[in-house]
Amino acid sequence: SRSEQSISSLTYLRTVPVSFRLVAVTPPSTSVRSMFRIAQVQSAIARRSVSTSAAAIRRRALSTTPKPPGPLEGDAGAAATHVHHAITTFLAVATPAVFMVPDSWTDGFVDKAFGILVAANVSAHSWVGLNYVVTDYVPKVSKALLGPARIVTAGFGAITLFGLGKVAVTSPGGIKGCVKSLWSPPPPIKAEE
């Protein structure tokens, strides 16, 4: 009967939360020996739960150790975000200003220098922006595709830089002349004599 009573006490204690186990009320007929046994079981359960939670905390601490960003991670870190915002601000302010200035002020070196600067800024801006997209959406498909997707975005950035750089240097009027030609009528075709 006493063994049944101590077993029912142990069963009762397993259903009580850990914080309440140490103050569990035992029936008055239980001997000191069974109370000691209950305390041993409680302390073993408490040690096991503490060691399990400590191991989980150690694993969590190891898994969140930050690693330095790789060269293709254009969106990693505070510096990348700061550079991205600076590029965006430059493009938003300088581009309309240069396009509104008369062509006679910007012909020659100013057009070429502005075109190269815009080419570098647009390609860097698109590369960092695409890296934000890759970071947000590619891991939802497959984490293994994250590296190749970053390589593709770097390729897009390089192609943009070379394409806009060629337009800036070789096209008449540079990037400004190319964009303005979208709204200009084509020059009249001269008839050969």
Secondary structure per residue as TSV (DSSP state, phi and psi in degrees):
chain	resnum	aa	ss	phi	psi
A	1	S	-	360.0	-41.8
A	2	R	H	-67.0	-38.0
A	3	S	H	-65.9	-36.4
A	4	E	H	-65.8	-37.3
A	5	Q	H	-68.1	-41.1
A	6	S	H	-69.7	-34.9
A	7	I	H	-65.3	-41.1
A	8	S	H	-67.1	-33.0
A	9	S	H	-66.0	-42.6
A	10	L	H	-64.6	-41.0
A	11	T	H	-62.8	-41.2
A	12	Y	H	-62.1	-41.5
A	13	L	H	-67.1	-30.9
A	14	R	H	-67.6	-23.9
A	15	T	H	-89.2	-11.9
A	16	V	S	-88.4	138.9
A	17	P	-	-58.2	155.6
A	18	V	H	-57.5	-41.6
A	19	S	H	-65.4	-21.3
A	20	F	H	-99.1	-9.3
A	21	R	H	-66.4	-33.6
A	22	L	T	-71.1	-19.4
A	23	V	T	-112.0	24.5
A	24	A	-	-65.4	138.4
A	25	V	-	-88.2	127.5
A	26	T	-	-102.4	152.7
A	27	P	-	-63.5	150.2
A	28	P	T	-64.6	-22.2
A	29	S	T	-80.9	-6.6
A	30	T	-	-75.5	136.7
A	31	S	-	-79.1	170.3
A	32	V	H	-64.7	-35.4
A	33	R	H	-62.7	-45.4
A	34	S	H	-69.6	-32.0
A	35	M	H	-65.4	-38.5
A	36	F	H	-64.4	-41.2
A	37	R	H	-63.0	-41.7
A	38	I	H	-62.2	-42.3
A	39	A	H	-63.5	-39.1
A	40	Q	H	-63.0	-44.1
A	41	V	H	-62.9	-42.2
A	42	Q	H	-62.7	-43.6
A	43	S	H	-68.4	-36.1
A	44	A	H	-64.4	-42.8
A	45	I	H	-64.6	-41.8
A	46	A	H	-64.6	-42.9
A	47	R	H	-62.1	-41.5
A	48	R	H	-64.0	-43.1
A	49	S	H	-69.6	-35.1
A	50	V	H	-68.6	-44.1
A	51	S	H	-66.8	-35.4
A	52	T	H	-65.7	-43.3
A	53	S	H	-70.4	-34.2
A	54	A	H	-65.7	-40.0
A	55	A	H	-64.7	-39.0
A	56	A	H	-64.6	-39.0
A	57	I	H	-66.0	-41.3
A	58	R	H	-62.9	-42.9
A	59	R	H	-62.8	-43.0
A	60	R	H	-63.4	-41.4
A	61	A	H	-64.1	-38.2
A	62	L	H	-71.2	-33.5
A	63	S	H	-77.0	-19.6
A	64	T	T	-104.8	17.9
A	65	T	-	-68.3	120.6
A	66	P	-	-71.0	141.3
A	67	K	-	-110.0	151.4
A	68	P	-	-66.3	144.4
A	69	P	-	-67.1	147.4
A	70	G	-	-79.6	170.6
A	71	P	T	-67.9	-20.6
A	72	L	T	-93.1	-3.7
A	73	E	-	-88.5	83.1
A	74	G	T	-72.5	-10.2
A	75	D	T	-109.0	9.1
A	76	A	-	-93.8	127.7
A	77	G	S	94.2	165.6
A	78	A	H	-70.1	-34.1
A	79	A	H	-64.1	-40.9
A	80	A	H	-64.2	-41.0
A	81	T	H	-65.3	-41.1
A	82	H	H	-63.5	-44.6
A	83	V	H	-63.5	-42.2
A	84	H	H	-60.5	-42.7
A	85	H	H	-68.7	-36.3
A	86	A	H	-65.5	-41.6
A	87	I	H	-63.5	-43.3
A	88	T	H	-61.8	-42.9
A	89	T	H	-63.8	-43.8
A	90	F	H	-59.2	-47.8
A	91	L	H	-62.8	-38.6
A	92	A	H	-69.8	-29.6
A	93	V	H	-94.8	-48.6
A	94	A	H	-75.3	-37.5
A	95	T	H	-61.7	-51.7
A	96	P	H	-62.8	-33.8
A	97	A	H	-63.3	-45.8
A	98	V	H	-69.4	-36.5
A	99	F	H	-70.0	-25.0
A	100	M	H	-88.3	-15.9
A	101	V	S	-72.9	141.7
A	102	P	-	-58.6	147.8
A	103	D	H	-60.0	-31.9
A	104	S	H	-64.5	-25.6
A	105	W	H	-80.6	-26.3
A	106	T	H	-112.0	3.8
A	107	D	T	-64.7	146.7
A	108	G	T	87.1	-125.9
A	109	F	H	-62.4	-39.9
A	110	V	H	-62.9	-42.4
A	111	D	H	-61.9	-45.4
A	112	K	H	-67.2	-44.6
A	113	A	H	-64.6	-44.4
A	114	F	H	-63.4	-40.5
A	115	G	H	-61.9	-42.7
A	116	I	H	-67.0	-40.2
A	117	L	H	-63.9	-42.6
A	118	V	H	-66.4	-40.7
A	119	A	H	-60.3	-44.6
A	120	A	H	-65.8	-42.8
A	121	N	H	-68.4	-42.7
A	122	V	H	-65.9	-42.4
A	123	S	H	-67.8	-40.7
A	124	A	H	-66.2	-41.3
A	125	H	H	-61.9	-44.2
A	126	S	H	-70.2	-36.1
A	127	W	H	-64.1	-47.4
A	128	V	H	-65.9	-43.0
A	129	G	H	-62.2	-41.6
A	130	L	H	-66.9	-31.1
A	131	N	H	-65.9	-36.2
A	132	Y	H	-62.2	-41.9
A	133	V	H	-64.2	-44.3
A	134	V	H	-61.3	-44.7
A	135	T	H	-62.5	-37.6
A	136	D	H	-78.1	-39.6
A	137	Y	H	-111.5	-29.7
A	138	V	H	-66.1	-41.6
A	139	P	H	-60.9	-21.0
A	140	K	H	-69.8	-26.5
A	141	V	H	-88.2	-55.5
A	142	S	-	-164.7	128.8
A	143	K	G	-68.8	-23.7
A	144	A	G	-68.5	-21.9
A	145	L	G	-85.6	-3.3
A	146	L	H	-62.9	-47.0
A	147	G	H	-63.2	-51.4
A	148	P	H	-60.4	-35.2
A	149	A	H	-65.9	-36.7
A	150	R	H	-67.0	-35.7
A	151	I	H	-65.4	-41.4
A	152	V	H	-62.9	-42.8
A	153	T	H	-65.4	-36.5
A	154	A	H	-65.2	-37.8
A	155	G	H	-63.9	-42.7
A	156	F	H	-60.2	-42.2
A	157	G	H	-63.1	-41.7
A	158	A	H	-66.6	-42.9
A	159	I	H	-62.9	-40.9
A	160	T	H	-62.6	-43.5
A	161	L	H	-62.5	-48.2
A	162	F	H	-67.6	-39.4
A	163	G	H	-66.1	-50.3
A	164	L	H	-68.0	-33.4
A	165	G	H	-63.7	-40.5
A	166	K	H	-65.2	-42.6
A	167	V	H	-62.7	-41.2
A	168	A	H	-65.0	-35.8
A	169	V	H	-91.0	-39.9
A	170	T	H	-101.0	-22.2
A	171	S	S	-78.0	141.7
A	172	P	T	-65.8	124.7
A	173	G	T	86.0	-2.8
A	174	G	H	67.4	-152.4
A	175	I	H	-66.0	-37.3
A	176	K	H	-61.2	-46.4
A	177	G	H	-64.7	-37.0
A	178	C	H	-65.4	-45.0
A	179	V	H	-69.0	-41.4
A	180	K	H	-65.3	-28.9
A	181	S	T	-69.1	-17.1
A	182	L	T	-65.2	-28.1
A	183	W	T	-109.0	1.5
A	184	S	S	-95.3	143.5
A	185	P	-	-69.1	151.2
A	186	P	-	-64.6	148.3
A	187	P	-	-64.7	147.9
A	188	P	-	-66.0	142.1
A	189	I	-	-82.4	127.1
A	190	K	-	-83.2	134.7
A	191	A	-	-79.5	134.3
A	192	E	-	-78.0	140.9
A	193	E	-	-87.2	360.0
